Amino acid sequence: MYSFLKKKFILPVVASAFLFIGSSFKDDFFEIAKQIEIFTTLFKELNRNYVDETNPGELMDKAIKAMLANLDPYTVYFNEQDVVKFKINNTGEYTGIGAILTRKEDKLIIKEPYKNFPADKAGLKAGDEIIQIGDVLLSDFKDDASQLLKGSKNTKITVKYLRQGKPNTTQIVLDEVEIKSVPFFAKIDDKTGYIVLSHFNKKASFETKEALEQLKKEGAERIILDVRDNPGGLLNEAVNICNLFVAKNETIVTTKSKIDKHNTTYKTTREPVDLDIPLIVLVNGRSASASEIVAGALQDLDRAVVVGSRSFGKGLVQRPVDLTYGTQLKVTISRYYTPSGRCIQALDYSKKDKNGMALKTEEKNFNAFKTRKGRTVYDGGGIQPDVVLEETKSSPITNALLRNDGIFNYVTSYCYKNPTLGNQIPVISDADYADFKNYLKAQKFSFDTETELALKNTLAVAKKEKLDESIQVEYQQLLTALQKSENALLDKHQKEIKGLMVDEIIKRFQYQEGLYQYYTKNNIEIKKATTLLNDAAAYKAILKM
């Protein structure tokens, strides 16, 4: 709980900080000052008079986050613990266990251990459920449990975990963990180099440059840059990566804001590595932010062909602002615009539907822009590839399986039943797929589609109003019909789902490196990109060269 000193002075300090925000604040000075005074009074009286003991820090944390939730999802408040994690994401370095974790109920789930890092060395595997860290039972710990796995280098932490329901204990020795922006690069054939850019931390352009130069030394005469599933990161690193392929002093991105100082034009500042090497950028629906700046700028400048499926559509720029007591606000300060002048933001957070969800810009409202050589490109909905691969788009049923760990959990079970796969490429047979469907049914897997959620909500409301008995038969009929429909969609999208199952299995036995190696020979987008690069005439025709 906050000390009396913090309780007494935190709000006046926060209030005084607002006095220096700028012209927009001055314009609304009275209204803002009035609302701050109301809230300060309310907060003080609430903590003084409430019947039970309150936690002012927790109340404030929730109040701030609820307020920001009404804006866009990228404007967020970081308490002291959050700030540490935010800095980790931007530097790519930290001391920890070297694994992707997710919290589920009273457990921390290992989603992916990185090869040769502490979690991997301790024998932890994807699917393991950590239930105790040191003396702390996670069932009793409601805060961010991943913080219990951080500390100084060589710190030893004992963890208890469940593997396939059986309890185990291991000791993790913390070490420095470096998250690579370029986790993999290699030659696909004698002349084609392939670079995976997984996120944009402060080393992104350096690692990409190293990979590019090494591939050129090995004889690569064309490059595939893969930013699929890349959620973005540092904007200046996106500019520097474009600079590897375009001349000095080229405009890559412009940011526009209501505050003049945030209106900035970002240009390349260095000599490029290669102005002429044929280049393809791979994108998908999970390529966002800085990934879209790279793809959009190189597309607008006719420097690369973009291949894949439409990107996410995040055209908003955030900036961290340090607050008092080690806290921080990450706030959306501007929109970014590619060299042609388009903003690719897909969702309009100033306009919400009846459920409070931001509205997506309709395609009929997209605006047309021209690339340097006169090709037509559009704003409002992410980066539309020059070569669209319909088969690479994710179906809603597949997204539900990924979102709710249907594939992940089944593969965990599958791998323990098939422990000798090693470096083999797994084949998911029809019998395996039938087993997968039965697994989902046995686990009562919820797809949480909008229809399913609406149906469950209807029953919940009916129970509250004591009408559930009268509609039970109809409800069950609708639920059965919905489950039949979901089963049909599982069959319809079997090829897509099987592919994701294979990817997950390979990652379990061969780590990320093995998965990327597999991609170089088997991935549809990479095959298409390689074919296009092998056809110089087709490549040049797209770019009007």
Buried (B, 14 or more C-beta within 10 A) or exposed (E): EBEEEBBEEBBEEBBEEEEEEEEEEEEEEEEBBEEBEEBBEEBBEEBEEEEEEBEBBEBBBEBBEEEBEEEBEBBBBBBEBBBBBBBBBBBBBBBBBBBEBEBEEBBBBBBBBBEEBBBBBBBBBBBBBBBBBEEEEBEEBEEBBBBBBBEEEEBEBEBBBBBEEEEEEBEBEBBEBEBBBBBBBBBBEEBBBBBBBBBBBBBBBBBBBBBBBBBBEEEBBBBBBBBBBBBBBBBBBBBBBBBBBBEEEBBBBBBBBEEEEBEBEBBBEBEBBBEEBBBBBBBBBBBBBBBBBBBBBBBBBBBBBBBBBBBBBBBBBBBBEEBEEEBBBBBBBBBBBBBBEBBBBBBBBEEEEEEEEBEBBEEEEBEEBEBBEEBEBBBBBBBBBBBEBEEBBBBEBBBBBBEBBBBBBBBBBBBEEEEEBEEEEBEBEEEBBEBBBEBBEEEEBEBEBEEBEEBBEBBEEBEEEEEBEEEEEEBEEBBEEBEEBBBEBBEEBBEBBBBBBBBBBBBBBBBBBBBBBBBBEBBEBBBBBBEBBBEEEEBEEBBEE
